[in-house]
Structure formats: structure tokens, C-alpha cells
Amino acid sequence: AQRAQLCLILKSVHFLPVMLYYARSTASAAPSANYQLNAGFLSALQLICIIGLLVVPAGAAVDEPPIVEVDSPAIHSIPLQKQYVPVQKNGKTVAYKTAYFGQVHLGNPPQPFTAVFDTGSGHVILPSTSCPSETCTKHRRYNRSASTSAVDIEYDGTPLHPDAAERDQVSIAFGTGEVLGEFVSEVVCLGAAPATAGTKSSSCVDLRVVLGSKMSEDPFSHFDFDGVLGLGLEALTLSPEFSFFGQMLKQNPMMQPRFSVFLARQEGHTSMISFGGHEERFGETEIQWAPVAMSELGYWQVQLKSVRVGDQVLEECADGTCRAILDTGTSLLGVPRQAVRGMHRLLARPVPDEHAEDASVDCRRLPGSLLNFDVGSTVVSLQPEDYSRPTPFNMTIPGQDKWRLFCRSLLLPVEMPAPLGPKVFIWGEPVLRRYYTVYDFANKRIGFSLAKQPPTEGTEALPASSSAPVGSLLSGAPLSV
């Protein structure tokens, strides 16, 4: 029997979900009735956490499988567009969050969408034409009646009876909003929709999809992309039939069981996600592999042997029990709450004398200690450019009636209970810009190579969907070249 699992908050950058549950609702029920839990129905399902939620596992860790290599006939690479999402306070922009998304299409004839490729979640979620709110209508919505390949289903894949008075729904609650969705079996394809519908390619997958029939204004109205394509391990899904990459491999057995992510460090370069392997042009060094830790939780995470700031070992991780989750849906570097104060202290540094009174200096350009994460096979290192707040802080010197500018780190406090926490880091954009990462789905391992910025000559970079001022000292703004 499947067992309910407890879901708790993991991250607070993009979607901020808090709880996911399943319920039955009649077609004529009032909206509020859709959120009533049916205890008998819930006990028959796993309570799944998606888009940055914690899953408390029901079983013990399993042995790592042997490494399996598969020849790949093709690599499907999708350019990613970047969005700067302004964070407002009292009507003023105080920072920027970022999101990377690419093109997908669903159905026959194909309907085009944009989606975040999110390693921290497991399902494909898109707004539906059954959602009439302004939040939904500002995005492209999936039209079920316009697709000849769509099949309305229950959560377990059972086709919905034509005269059914009720159907399964999923409710996803967020820290600042929520989504209510239903299920459909559909063809999901990578990239832009072809000019003419026709033969199904290896970039297409028969998949169970979540269609949003209700989406709250916050946070969804702030995003330029339409939905989410989850790339977490299958433990983050209701069932394997919801896992996009899992089904892609099952339906294309000759495909190499890997996808890879390149996030450009500077404007003018195009970010990329590749399915079926990796592109050597994005890696500067040989790929170093680290096994996925606690793969039964569903997250792409690695064990940390130690964490060091320069030569100083972080006490909280000195015993080798810290871990790090790679999350393409997070803008910041997440740090265990109990380690935040110590890391801020170790990473802080005074502005050099030649800039000592220059409040316009960019701390990302100033020297500082390396932040080193030892994963055993390699060391993942971040530089001041990756972890610093751009704006220096005016701080009083203890015991003196003087002040001086200091550079401080930009860290996201992460707090969660065992077994995923409490000592877990979230490797978002700061790590993913520095390293080209490869995700081996079959062998449950993650590869790291220093990212290499390919030449822009002869290529046209994909523009950001919304921009931030280059050279701005607001957190999240791009570096000037």
C-alpha cells in the first residue's frame, strides 16, 4: 500500500509551494469544495512534494546501481531564455530573481508553450483554457478540445468516463498562492512546434500532465513563462508515468540516459539544456562524477565531505553529513540556517583601501576567499562573483568610532527537518553558472565540469524576456562585461 508522506517547505525563490494533496470534486462543486481532503482517497496515495518541497521518505536508502553506459543516437538541445523578475518593496525594485525557460509543445496539432526546466520538481504543469483568471490568460493556455491526442484521465491513468460527474484533481499550495489542476494524457515535445504536424520524433514523449484550472496571481502573474517541466527523479512524481525524462528514456531506449544544463554567466551568451547527453563545447574540464545521495528522496543531491571558506572548515559540515541539492529553479545559494551566521562572518571582507569610501564599488569584482564544497571526486568552488552582494555595507568598526565599507555574502537560509535536512545546501544559479552539470538518470550520479563560455561570433544570443540594468548594484542584476 502506498503511504502518505509529509511535505514541508524547502525553498523560497520562485514558486514557494507548501503542500500538495489530491481530492475528488464534482463538476458542479463550488471552488472551495475542491480543497476538501478525502482521507480515504489520500491514504491510498503518496503525498508528493514538487517544485522545491521536502519529501520525507517511507523507506531506507538503497544501494547504488552499477554504472550503465548507453550509446546515444541524438542530443536534443533547447536554448533557454532568461527572465529577471523584479522584487518590489513599497513600489520600488530592491532586487531581481531570475528564471530560465525554454520552448515545448503539446498535442496534435501542436500547441506551443514555454516552461522552466526544473530539477527540483517532477511533473509537467501548464495552465488550461478551463482557467479563466487574468493570471492564466496572460499566459498561453493548453486547449484540451483542440488536441486529437489528448485523453482525460484520473491520477492513475484510467481514462475518464465520458459522463463522469467527478474526477481526480491535484491541489498545489504555495507560500504565496496555489494551483488547482486536473490530469490529461498527452504528447509532450521539446522545442518549438514544427511548421507542420506529423511524425512523432524522439524529442516527444507520451506523458501524464497536470493542467492548471486555477492559478493564484502571486506568484504566477510575475512570470513570462507558461509552466513547469520537472526533471527530478521519479520519487518526486505521483508515478513514473508523470516523469518526462523517465518516459523519454523508456520510449527511446537507445537514448543516452543523461541531460545537461549550461547557464551563461554573462549577457550575450545563450543558456542551454540538452537531453540525451552533453555538449563538449560547454565544458572546460573533464567531467567529474559524484553519486546522488539518498536518491529515494527524488532530488539531485550530493554528499559533502566538507565545506571550507578559504582554509577555514565550516564546523557544521566537518563530520561529512551535509548535502547539497542541485536546483535549476532557484536563483540563490541556499545554506542551512544554523550555518548562515558563520558563513556570513567567514565570507565578509573589508573593501580595499583604494575603494574604502566608494559606495558605488561592486563587491562581485573585489577579491575574497573561495567557497569550497568537497564532494569527494572533485571540489566545487565558488568565487566572490558568485556569492557576494553587489552593494557594500557601511559597518561600524567594533571598539572604534569609525566605519568602513564591507562586502557581504548573499545567502538564502534553508530550514528543514530530517531526513532531507537540517544540514542541506541548495545549489541554485550561483553554482550552475560556474559549472556545467550533467545528470545521469540511469546511474543516479551528477557530473561537474567548469563551464566554458562558447564564442558568440557567428551566433545570435537568445535575448532575455525581461532585463535588468547592466551594472546595477541590486542583487540579481547582471555583471557589466
C-alpha positions in Angstrom: 0.0 0.0 0.0 1.2 3.5 -0.8 1.8 5.6 2.3 1.2 9.3 2.8 4.3 11.4 3.1 4.8 14.7 4.9 5.7 17.8 2.8 7.5 20.8 4.2 8.9 24.0 2.7 12.3 23.7 1.0 13.0 26.9 -0.9 11.6 30.5 -1.2 12.8 31.7 -4.5 10.4 31.0 -7.4 7.3 29.0 -6.5 7.3 28.6 -2.8 4.9 25.6 -2.5 3.9 24.3 0.9 1.6 21.4 0.4 0.3 19.0 -2.3 -2.8 16.9 -1.9 -5.3 15.1 -4.0 -9.1 15.3 -3.7 -12.3 14.3 -5.5 -14.6 17.1 -6.7 -17.9 17.1 -8.6 -18.2 19.1 -11.7 -20.8 21.3 -10.1 -18.9 21.8 -6.8 -18.1 25.3 -5.6 -14.4 26.2 -5.9 -13.9 26.0 -2.1 -15.1 22.4 -2.2 -12.2 21.4 -4.4 -9.8 21.9 -1.5 -11.5 19.5 0.9 -9.3 16.5 1.7 -10.8 13.0 1.4 -9.0 10.9 4.0 -9.7 7.6 2.4 -8.5 8.8 -1.0 -5.4 10.5 0.4 -4.3 7.3 2.3 -4.2 5.4 -1.0 -1.7 7.9 -2.5 1.7 9.3 -1.8 1.7 12.9 -0.7 4.2 14.3 -3.2 6.3 17.4 -2.8 7.2 19.2 -6.0 9.0 22.4 -7.1 11.3 22.7 -4.1 9.4 20.8 -1.4 10.8 18.3 1.1 9.7 14.7 0.9 10.0 12.6 4.0 10.8 9.0 2.7 9.0 5.9 3.7 11.9 3.5 3.2 15.6 3.2 3.8 18.4 4.1 1.5 19.1 1.7 -1.4 22.4 0.5 -2.8 23.7 2.5 -5.8 23.1 0.7 -9.1 26.0 -0.3 -11.4 27.1 2.2 -13.9 25.4 1.7 -17.3 26.6 3.3 -20.5 24.3 3.7 -23.5 25.2 5.0 -26.9 23.1 8.0 -27.9 21.8 8.5 -31.4 21.0 12.1 -30.9 21.2 15.0 -28.4 18.2 17.4 -28.2 19.4 20.8 -27.1 16.9 23.6 -26.1 18.0 27.2 -25.8 17.0 28.8 -22.6 15.7 32.3 -22.2 16.4 34.3 -19.1 13.9 36.4 -17.2 14.7 39.0 -14.5 11.8 39.1 -12.1 11.9 42.3 -10.1 11.3 42.1 -6.3 9.3 45.0 -5.2 9.1 46.7 -1.8 7.0 49.8 -1.3 6.7 50.2 -5.1 10.5 50.1 -5.6 12.6 47.4 -7.1 15.0 46.2 -4.4 16.4 43.0 -6.1 15.9 40.6 -9.0 15.2 36.9 -9.1 16.0 35.0 -12.3 14.3 32.2 -14.2 15.5 30.2 -17.2 12.9 28.6 -19.6 12.7 27.1 -23.0 10.1 26.0 -25.6 8.0 22.9 -25.5 4.8 21.9 -27.4 1.9 19.7 -26.6 -0.8 17.9 -28.5 -1.8 17.3 -32.1 -1.8 19.7 -33.8 1.0 21.1 -31.6 0.3 23.9 -29.1 3.5 25.9 -28.2 4.4 26.9 -24.6 7.4 28.0 -22.6 8.4 26.1 -19.4 11.0 26.2 -16.7 13.1 23.0 -16.8 13.2 22.4 -13.0 15.4 19.7 -11.5 13.7 20.4 -8.1 10.3 19.1 -9.2 8.8 16.1 -11.0 5.7 17.0 -13.0 4.8 18.9 -16.2 2.3 21.6 -15.2 0.6 24.0 -17.7 -2.3 26.4 -17.4 -5.5 25.2 -19.1 -8.2 27.1 -21.0 -10.5 26.0 -18.2 -8.7 28.6 -16.1 -10.4 32.0 -16.9 -8.5 34.2 -14.5 -6.2 37.0 -15.6 -3.2 35.1 -14.2 -3.9 32.3 -16.6 -5.0 34.3 -19.6 -1.8 36.3 -19.6 0.0 33.0 -20.5 -0.6 30.6 -23.3 -3.1 28.0 -22.1 -3.4 24.4 -23.2 -6.7 23.8 -25.1 -7.8 20.2 -24.4 -10.6 20.2 -27.0 -8.2 21.3 -29.8 -5.9 18.3 -29.4 -6.8 14.9 -31.0 -4.1 13.1 -29.0 -5.4 14.2 -25.6 -7.1 11.7 -23.2 -8.7 13.0 -20.0 -7.5 10.7 -17.2 -7.6 10.1 -13.4 -4.4 10.4 -11.4 -3.6 6.6 -12.1 -4.0 6.9 -15.9 -7.5 5.5 -16.0 -9.4 7.2 -18.9 -12.2 9.5 -17.6 -15.6 8.2 -18.3 -17.5 10.5 -20.8 -20.4 11.0 -18.4 -18.3 11.1 -15.2 -19.7 13.5 -12.6 -16.4 13.9 -10.8 -12.7 13.5 -11.5 -9.4 13.5 -9.7 -7.7 16.8 -9.1 -4.4 17.9 -7.6 -4.1 20.9 -5.4 -0.7 22.6 -5.0 -0.5 25.1 -2.2 2.3 27.8 -2.4 3.7 30.1 0.2 2.1 33.0 -1.6 -0.6 31.2 -3.7 -1.8 27.9 -5.1 -2.8 25.9 -8.2 -5.7 23.5 -8.8 -5.2 21.1 -11.6 -6.6 18.0 -13.4 -4.9 15.2 -15.4 -4.6 14.5 -19.1 -2.5 12.0 -21.1 -0.8 13.9 -23.9 2.2 14.1 -26.3 4.8 16.5 -24.9 7.7 17.5 -27.2 10.8 19.6 -26.7 11.5 22.7 -28.7 9.3 24.9 -30.8 6.3 23.4 -32.5 7.1 22.2 -36.1 5.6 24.1 -39.0 3.5 21.1 -39.9 2.2 18.4 -37.6 3.2 14.8 -38.4 5.7 12.2 -37.4 6.5 11.9 -33.7 10.2 12.3 -33.1 12.5 11.1 -30.3 12.1 14.5 -28.6 8.4 13.7 -27.9 7.0 11.8 -25.0 3.6 10.3 -24.2 3.1 11.6 -20.7 0.6 12.3 -17.9 0.3 16.1 -17.5 -1.1 18.4 -14.8 -3.4 21.1 -16.2 -3.9 24.1 -14.0 -7.6 25.1 -13.8 -6.9 27.7 -11.1 -3.7 29.7 -10.5 -3.3 32.4 -8.0 -2.0 35.9 -9.1 1.0 35.6 -6.8 3.5 34.3 -7.9 2.4 33.2 -11.4 1.4 36.5 -12.8 5.0 37.7 -12.4 6.5 35.1 -14.7 6.9 35.3 -18.5 6.9 31.5 -19.0 3.8 29.4 -19.1 4.5 26.4 -17.0 7.0 23.9 -15.4 8.7 20.8 -16.8 10.0 18.8 -13.8 13.2 16.9 -14.1 13.6 15.5 -10.6 13.9 11.7 -10.1 10.8 9.6 -10.2 10.3 9.6 -6.4 9.1 13.2 -6.8 6.2 12.1 -9.1 2.8 10.5 -8.5 4.0 7.6 -10.6 6.7 7.1 -13.2 4.2 7.9 -16.0 4.4 11.6 -14.9 8.3 11.8 -15.2 9.2 13.5 -18.5 12.8 12.3 -18.8 12.0 8.9 -17.3 9.3 8.3 -20.0 11.6 9.8 -22.7 14.2 7.1 -21.9 11.6 4.3 -21.7 10.1 5.3 -25.1 13.6 5.9 -26.7 15.8 3.0 -25.2 18.8 3.9 -27.4 19.0 7.5 -25.9 21.8 8.2 -23.5 20.2 8.5 -20.1 21.6 11.9 -19.3 20.6 15.6 -19.6 22.8 18.5 -19.0 22.4 22.2 -18.0 24.5 25.2 -19.1 23.7 28.6 -17.6 25.6 31.5 -19.2 27.5 33.7 -16.8 27.2 36.9 -18.9 24.7 38.6 -21.1 25.2 37.9 -24.8 25.6 34.1 -24.3 22.7 31.7 -24.6 22.0 29.1 -21.9 21.1 25.6 -22.9 19.6 22.3 -21.7 20.5 19.2 -23.6 18.7 15.8 -23.4 20.4 12.5 -24.4 23.9 13.6 -23.3 26.0 16.7 -23.1 27.8 19.2 -25.4 31.5 19.2 -25.0 31.7 22.9 -26.1 30.2 23.9 -22.7 32.7 22.1 -20.5 36.2 23.4 -19.9 37.4 20.4 -17.8 36.9 16.7 -17.7 33.6 15.7 -16.1 33.9 14.5 -12.5 31.1 12.3 -11.2 29.5 12.3 -7.8 26.8 9.8 -6.8 23.3 11.0 -5.9 22.9 10.9 -2.2 19.6 9.5 -0.8 18.1 9.0 -4.3 14.9 7.6 -2.8 14.0 11.2 -1.9 13.9 12.1 -5.6 16.3 15.1 -5.5 19.5 15.5 -7.4 21.7 15.9 -4.4 25.3 15.1 -3.4 27.1 14.3 -0.2 29.5 17.0 1.0 32.7 15.7 2.6 33.5 19.2 3.9 32.8 22.9 3.3 35.6 25.4 3.5 35.9 29.2 3.3 39.5 29.6 2.2 41.3 27.4 4.7 38.6 27.6 7.4 36.5 24.5 7.7 32.7 25.1 8.3 32.1 23.3 11.6 28.5 22.3 10.8 29.8 20.1 7.9 33.1 18.9 9.4 31.6 15.5 10.1 30.7 14.9 6.4 27.0 14.8 7.0 26.0 17.9 4.9 24.4 17.5 1.5 23.6 19.8 -1.5 20.6 19.8 -3.8 21.1 21.0 -7.4 18.1 23.0 -8.3 17.7 24.8 -11.6 14.5 26.6 -10.2 16.4 28.5 -7.5 18.2 31.9 -8.0 20.4 31.9 -4.9 22.8 29.8 -2.9 20.8 28.1 -0.1 22.6 27.5 3.2 21.4 25.6 6.3 20.0 28.1 8.7 22.3 27.1 11.5 25.3 27.8 9.3 24.3 31.1 7.8 25.7 33.3 10.6 29.1 31.6 10.5 29.3 31.7 6.7 28.4 35.4 6.6 31.2 36.1 9.0 33.8 34.0 7.1 32.8 35.4 3.7 32.7 39.1 4.8 35.7 41.2 3.9 36.6 44.9 4.1 36.6 46.9 0.9 40.3 47.5 -0.1 41.8 50.8 0.9 41.7 52.2 -2.6 37.9 51.8 -2.6 37.4 52.3 1.1 35.0 55.2 0.7 33.5 54.3 -2.7 29.9 53.1 -2.0 29.4 52.5 -5.8 32.1 49.8 -5.9 30.8 46.3 -7.0 31.7 43.7 -4.4 31.4 41.0 -7.0 34.6 42.5 -8.6 36.6 42.6 -5.4 38.9 39.7 -4.2 37.8 37.4 -1.5 38.0 33.8 -0.2 37.0 30.8 -2.2 33.9 28.9 -1.0 34.8 25.2 -1.5 32.5 22.2 -1.4 34.3 18.8 -1.4 32.1 16.2 -3.0 34.8 13.5 -2.9 35.6 13.2 -6.6 36.1 16.9 -7.0 35.8 20.2 -5.3 33.0 22.6 -6.3 34.4 26.1 -5.8 32.6 29.5 -5.8 34.3 32.8 -6.2 33.3 36.3 -4.8 31.5 37.0 -8.1 29.2 34.0 -7.3 28.3 34.6 -3.6 28.7 38.4 -3.0 26.0 41.0 -2.6 26.9 43.7 -5.2 26.4 46.6 -2.8 29.0 47.1 0.1 27.6 47.7 3.6 28.7 50.6 5.8 29.7 48.9 9.1 30.9 50.4 12.3 34.3 49.0 13.4 33.9 47.4 16.9 35.5 49.5 19.7 36.2 52.4 17.5 34.2 55.5 16.5 34.8 54.7 12.9 33.0 53.0 10.0 34.2 51.1 6.9 32.6 49.5 3.8 32.4 45.7 3.9 31.4 43.2 1.3 29.0 40.6 2.5 27.6 37.3 1.0 24.2 36.7 -0.5 22.8 33.5 1.1 19.3 32.0 1.3 18.6 30.5 4.8 17.2 26.9 4.4 15.5 25.2 7.3 14.0 21.7 7.1 13.9 18.6 9.3 15.4 15.2 8.8 15.9 13.2 6.7 16.5 15.7 3.9 17.6 18.4 6.4 18.7 20.0 8.5 22.2 20.3 7.0 21.4 20.7 3.3 22.5 23.4 0.9 20.6 24.4 -2.3 22.8 24.9 -5.3 20.9 27.3 -7.5 22.1 29.7 -10.1 25.5 30.6 -8.5 26.7 27.1 -8.8 25.0 26.3 -12.1 26.6 29.3 -13.8 30.1 28.3 -12.6 29.7 24.6 -13.5 28.3 22.7 -16.5 26.3 19.9 -14.8 25.3 16.5 -16.2 22.5 14.5 -14.7 22.8 10.7 -15.2 19.2 9.4 -14.7 20.1 5.7 -15.1 23.1 5.6 -12.8 22.0 8.2 -10.3 25.1 10.4 -10.5 25.9 14.0 -11.3 28.8 15.3 -13.4 30.6 18.6 -12.9 32.8 20.4 -15.4 33.9 24.0 -15.1 31.6 25.9 -17.5 33.2 27.3 -20.7 31.6 30.3 -22.3 31.4 29.5 -26.0 32.3 32.2 -28.6 29.5 34.4 -29.7 30.9 35.2 -33.1 28.6 33.9 -35.8 25.8 33.1 -33.4 22.8 35.2 -32.2 22.3 35.1 -28.5 18.8 34.4 -27.2 17.6 37.7 -25.6 16.3 37.9 -22.1 12.5 38.0 -21.9 12.8 40.9 -19.5 16.0 42.6 -18.5 17.7 44.3 -15.5 20.1 47.3 -15.8 23.6 46.1 -16.6 26.0 47.4 -13.9 23.2 47.9 -11.3 24.2 47.1 -7.7 20.8 45.5 -7.0 21.1 41.8 -6.0 20.5 39.6 -9.1 21.3 42.3 -11.7 23.8 41.2 -14.4 27.5 42.0 -14.2 28.9 44.5 -16.6 31.3 43.0 -19.1 
